[in-house]
Structures are given as structure tokens and as C-alpha cells.
Amino acid sequence: MTDASHPGSHAAPWRTILQQAWPILVSSWAGIIFAVLDTAMVGHASAADLQAMSLGASIYITVFVGLMGVVHALIPIIAQHFGAGRLSEAGQAWGQGIWLALILSALGGSCLLFPDAWLSLSGEVAPDVRQRVAGYLVALALALPSALLFRTIYATATAISHTREVMAINVGSIAFKLLFNLWFIFGGLGLPAMGAVGAGIATLVVNWLMLAAGLWMIRHRRAFRALSLQLARPRWTDQKALLRLGLPMGGSYLIEVCAFSFMALLIARDGLYVSGAQQILANLIALSYMLPMSLSLATASLTAQAVGAHDPLLARRMGLSGIGLVALGAVLTGMILIAGQHAIVRAYTDEIEVAAIALTLLQIAPWFHFSDAMHCIGAYILRAYKIALVPLILQVSALTGLGLVGGWWLGYGPAAGALAQVTHRLMPGAPVGAATMWIMAMAGLLLSALLLFAWYGRVLRQQGRSA
């Protein structure tokens, strides 16, 4: 690929990253606003509906994010093809991703239809809450194919640095989500109020509308037509290449989200109000995560393009610039979380008991977010080099071993209460079990970030020796 066509050839790397990251950020915030709307609106329906949505969302996110990670193997694959000028191969990779997304949809949808297996981790759950969780997950199982198919379009747009069109679709979907939420959650025009189940049905309708808009976009926009996107027969060699990269990536995504999902299921043992407060904090952390994720995704796609163009120096500059931007963004986000915590909680709930507990949990948010952000950029940069298995091993060790298992052991397991003095110091007034889970999850993220950066340094040294 010539210098003129290479996205990072002339502009400063940080400026190129920001130019690609801001539409990804807006798209990501638009997507996470779905969850914010669900939490805020269902929270005004009833405490039982809020708990049901909290538990159901945790289950769905566990399934969806793992499968989305597999589909996102398209990003480095298509980006390296694009960087090398292999446009036809990039279009063929998208078609193979469609088949993969359909297979994963069938597998993931089946997992969502058996909520009792998941809810067994939460101890005693009221029958009416359990029924709401089941209905919510049925709606999301039907939404899953459209969500994963849209992710193939999202991955392609990100890989070729054309993210504004996807941003427009995501932003436009917010209005439809708000409209259908109002209708299905609270009832009207002949429909009864459906609470948490209504939120799931609204997501189902909007996801299929987004897929239709995405398919129209790739048929009519010049940048996508240039790739000659085509849905050919599934080819085992291409599927193996996707799975070889995608399965470790999906595993990494799954490990990252399992902390939230299993934390929600375990913390549900502390009761209705603690579970609702946990959902507010988890939702806020997810919303904050969109900034480092967007910067990391832009950094990874531009780095992968440079790798495909056989420009290791540019790839290095992109990676290091991305790390600096993510660190700066995490510090600024932390300052906002500290200054605005009371206003944030008021926006989420009218329940006094839930709000009081949420404020105690939010004390960990700035420090957790910084750890999360640095872990994020470390993982994404390695994926740009098609390195996914080693990060998965590192993340399993840190996030699962130290974070999740350690949090359960010290929060609800045999050593429950062992960190009581630490939790009282770092999160005064917070429930000990919930606070322990969050502190250990933060420690796991910090360890994972350090390990990932150490491996990235190894990659850079190898690139330097081979240059």
C-alpha cells in the first residue's frame, strides 16, 4: 500500500487514533445507552424488575460478549488485508464471518434458554423474579443473530477506518430504543406493562432494525463496495483462520466480562437492594469503559493496518501513542466519577436503600476504571499482531485466578470477611462481600495489564531485531 493511502502515514499517530476513535466512542456509548435506558427505566418500574433485568443482563452479556469476541477476529484479519492492499481478500473474509456469526448465534441462543442453570449461582431467587429473567432471556435469544451479524459489519468498518456510518446507525437506534422501551416496559396502546421482559422485547426489535440499516449501508457506500463484499460458501480453511484467532479473543472477552456477570450472580445473595446497587455500578463501569475500548480498538486497527503494510515503525508509534491516550482518558474519567457520584446515582434510581448502597460501592469506581483501561489497551494492541492465545492465558491467570476466584474465596467462600478491614478502609460503609469482589477484580485487572504490557514489550523487541 502506498503512503498516500495509509491512514497513519502523514498525520501524528495520536491524531489519527483520535480521528478513528471518536466515531467508535459515540457508537459504543450509543450501544451502552441501551443498557442505561433499561436500567434507569426498569428501575422505575419495580425493584423486582430491576433485579430480574440485572440478573438477565449479566447472563446475556456473558454469552454475547464471548461470541462477539470471536466475530471480532475479523478486525485484525481485514485490517491487515486492507493495509496490504488486498481488498478482495478483505471482502471474502467478511463473507466467512457471516457464516461464523450464524453458527455462533445458534449456540449462544441455546444457552440463553436455560436460565435456571445460571441462576443456581445466585442462591434463592424469588419465583416472580425468576419468571421475569426467563422471559427477558427469550427475547434476547431471538435478538442474538441480528446482534452478531451487525458485528461483522461493525468489524469491517473498524478495520478499514470507516466508522462514521456505523456511528450514525447506533445513534439513530437510541430514539427507537427509547420509544419501544416506553411502550413495552410501561404498557400502552393495548399492551400491558411488561417491565424487564418489555426491555428485552424492545432490544429485539431495535437490533433487527439496526441490522437492516447496516446491510443497506454496505451495499450503497463506496468504501464498502470497493471490498467486493460477498457471501460465498463457507470455506474450512478460512473458518479455521477465524477460529484460530477468534476463539482466544472470545475467551479473553469472556474472561473480562465474567467478573461482572458472576459478581452480579454472587452479590445477589446479599439481597434485592445490594443487587440493584451492584447493577448501577456495573452499568457505570461499562459506560466508562467505552472510552478506553474505543481508543484501544482504533489503535489496534491502525496498528494492524501498519503491520499488513510491513511498516513496523509506524505500528510501534501507533501502539505507544494509544497507550498514552488511554492512560490520559482514564485519569480524566476518574475525576468525573469522583465529582459526579451523587448526581449519577440519582439518575439511576428512586429507591433510597439502593442509592445509599450504590454510593458506597462507587468509591472504587475511579481506581477500578484505570485498571480496566490499561488492561484493555494491552489486550487490543497484541490482537493487532494476531496474538491472542498468550493474552488469553495471561488473562485467565490474572482475572480468573486472582480476581474472580480470589474475590469469591475472600468475599463469599471459605475466607469470607478476611478483607473486611481493607474494604472498610477503601470503601467505607460498603457491604463486605460486594466490596471484596470489586477490590479483587481490580487487583486482577492490574496484574493482567502488567503481564500484557510485558508481552507487548517482547513483541516490540522482536520487531526491532527483525527490522
Secondary structure in CASP SS format (residue, H / E / C, confidence):
PFRMAT SS
TARGET T0000
AUTHOR 0000-0000-0000
METHOD secondary structure of the structure
MODEL  1
M C 1.00
T C 1.00
D H 1.00
A H 1.00
S H 1.00
H C 1.00
P C 1.00
G C 1.00
S C 1.00
H C 1.00
A C 1.00
A C 1.00
P H 1.00
W H 1.00
R H 1.00
T H 1.00
I H 1.00
L H 1.00
Q H 1.00
Q H 1.00
A H 1.00
W H 1.00
P H 1.00
I H 1.00
L H 1.00
V H 1.00
S H 1.00
S H 1.00
W H 1.00
A H 1.00
G H 1.00
I H 1.00
I H 1.00
F H 1.00
A H 1.00
V H 1.00
L H 1.00
D H 1.00
T H 1.00
A H 1.00
M H 1.00
V H 1.00
G H 1.00
H C 1.00
A C 1.00
S C 1.00
A H 1.00
A H 1.00
D H 1.00
L H 1.00
Q H 1.00
A H 1.00
M H 1.00
S H 1.00
L H 1.00
G H 1.00
A H 1.00
S H 1.00
I H 1.00
Y H 1.00
I H 1.00
T H 1.00
V H 1.00
F H 1.00
V H 1.00
G H 1.00
L H 1.00
M H 1.00
G H 1.00
V H 1.00
V H 1.00
H C 1.00
A C 1.00
L H 1.00
I H 1.00
P H 1.00
I H 1.00
I H 1.00
A H 1.00
Q H 1.00
H H 1.00
F H 1.00
G H 1.00
A C 1.00
G C 1.00
R C 1.00
L H 1.00
S H 1.00
E H 1.00
A H 1.00
G H 1.00
Q H 1.00
A H 1.00
W H 1.00
G H 1.00
Q H 1.00
G H 1.00
I H 1.00
W H 1.00
L H 1.00
A H 1.00
L H 1.00
I H 1.00
L H 1.00
S H 1.00
A H 1.00
L H 1.00
G H 1.00
G H 1.00
S H 1.00
C H 1.00
L H 1.00
L C 1.00
F C 1.00
P H 1.00
D H 1.00
A H 1.00
W H 1.00
L H 1.00
S H 1.00
L H 1.00
S H 1.00
G C 1.00
E C 1.00
V C 1.00
A C 1.00
P H 1.00
D H 1.00
V H 1.00
R H 1.00
Q H 1.00
R H 1.00
V H 1.00
A H 1.00
G H 1.00
Y H 1.00
L H 1.00
V H 1.00
A H 1.00
L H 1.00
A H 1.00
L H 1.00
A H 1.00
L H 1.00
P H 1.00
S H 1.00
A H 1.00
L H 1.00
L H 1.00
F H 1.00
R H 1.00
T H 1.00
I H 1.00
Y H 1.00
A H 1.00
T H 1.00
A H 1.00
T H 1.00
A H 1.00
I C 1.00
S C 1.00
H C 1.00
T C 1.00
R H 1.00
E H 1.00
V H 1.00
M H 1.00
A H 1.00
I H 1.00
N H 1.00
V H 1.00
G H 1.00
S H 1.00
I H 1.00
A H 1.00
F H 1.00
K H 1.00
L H 1.00
L H 1.00
F H 1.00
N H 1.00
L H 1.00
W H 1.00
F H 1.00
I H 1.00
F H 1.00
G C 1.00
G E 1.00
L C 1.00
G C 1.00
L E 1.00
P C 1.00
A C 1.00
M C 1.00
G H 1.00
A H 1.00
V H 1.00
G H 1.00
A H 1.00
G H 1.00
I H 1.00
A H 1.00
T H 1.00
L H 1.00
V H 1.00
V H 1.00
N H 1.00
W H 1.00
L H 1.00
M H 1.00
L H 1.00
A H 1.00
A H 1.00
G H 1.00
L H 1.00
W H 1.00
M H 1.00
I H 1.00
R H 1.00
H H 1.00
R C 1.00
R H 1.00
A H 1.00
F H 1.00
R H 1.00
A C 1.00
L C 1.00
S C 1.00
L C 1.00
Q C 1.00
L C 1.00
A C 1.00
R C 1.00
P C 1.00
R C 1.00
W H 1.00
T H 1.00
D H 1.00
Q H 1.00
K H 1.00
A H 1.00
L H 1.00
L H 1.00
R H 1.00
L H 1.00
G H 1.00
L H 1.00
P H 1.00
M H 1.00
G H 1.00
G H 1.00
S H 1.00
Y H 1.00
L H 1.00
I H 1.00
E H 1.00
V H 1.00
C H 1.00
A H 1.00
F H 1.00
S H 1.00
F H 1.00
M H 1.00
A H 1.00
L H 1.00
L H 1.00
I H 1.00
A H 1.00
R H 1.00
D H 1.00
G C 1.00
L H 1.00
Y H 1.00
V H 1.00
S H 1.00
G H 1.00
A H 1.00
Q H 1.00
Q H 1.00
I H 1.00
L H 1.00
A H 1.00
N H 1.00
L H 1.00
I H 1.00
A H 1.00
L H 1.00
S H 1.00
Y H 1.00
M H 1.00
L H 1.00
P H 1.00
M H 1.00
S H 1.00
L H 1.00
S H 1.00
L H 1.00
A H 1.00
T H 1.00
A H 1.00
S H 1.00
L H 1.00
T H 1.00
A H 1.00
Q H 1.00
A H 1.00
V H 1.00
G H 1.00
A C 1.00
H C 1.00
D C 1.00
P H 1.00
L H 1.00
L H 1.00
A H 1.00
R H 1.00
R H 1.00
M H 1.00
G H 1.00
L H 1.00
S H 1.00
G H 1.00
I H 1.00
G H 1.00
L H 1.00
V H 1.00
A H 1.00
L H 1.00
G H 1.00
A H 1.00
V H 1.00
L H 1.00
T H 1.00
G H 1.00
M H 1.00
I H 1.00
L H 1.00
I H 1.00
A H 1.00
G C 1.00
Q H 1.00
H H 1.00
A H 1.00
I H 1.00
V H 1.00
R H 1.00
A H 1.00
Y H 1.00
T C 1.00
D C 1.00
E C 1.00
I H 1.00
E H 1.00
V H 1.00
A H 1.00
A H 1.00
I H 1.00
A H 1.00
L H 1.00
T H 1.00
L H 1.00
L H 1.00
Q H 1.00
I H 1.00
A H 1.00
P H 1.00
W H 1.00
F H 1.00
H H 1.00
F H 1.00
S H 1.00
D H 1.00
A H 1.00
M H 1.00
H H 1.00
C H 1.00
I H 1.00
G H 1.00
A H 1.00
Y H 1.00
I H 1.00
L H 1.00
R H 1.00
A H 1.00
Y C 1.00
K C 1.00
I C 1.00
A C 1.00
L H 1.00
V H 1.00
P H 1.00
L H 1.00
I H 1.00
L H 1.00
Q H 1.00
V H 1.00
S H 1.00
A H 1.00
L H 1.00
T H 1.00
G H 1.00
L H 1.00
G H 1.00
L H 1.00
V H 1.00
G H 1.00
G H 1.00
W H 1.00
W H 1.00
L H 1.00
G H 1.00
Y C 1.00
G C 1.00
P C 1.00
A C 1.00
A C 1.00
G C 1.00
A C 1.00
L C 1.00
A H 1.00
Q H 1.00
V H 1.00
T H 1.00
H H 1.00
R H 1.00
L H 1.00
M C 1.00
P C 1.00
G C 1.00
A C 1.00
P C 1.00
V H 1.00
G H 1.00
A H 1.00
A H 1.00
T H 1.00
M H 1.00
W H 1.00
I H 1.00
M H 1.00
A H 1.00
M H 1.00
A H 1.00
G H 1.00
L H 1.00
L H 1.00
L H 1.00
S H 1.00
A H 1.00
L H 1.00
L H 1.00
L H 1.00
F H 1.00
A H 1.00
W H 1.00
Y H 1.00
G H 1.00
R H 1.00
V H 1.00
L H 1.00
R H 1.00
Q H 1.00
Q H 1.00
G H 1.00
R H 1.00
S H 1.00
A C 1.00
END
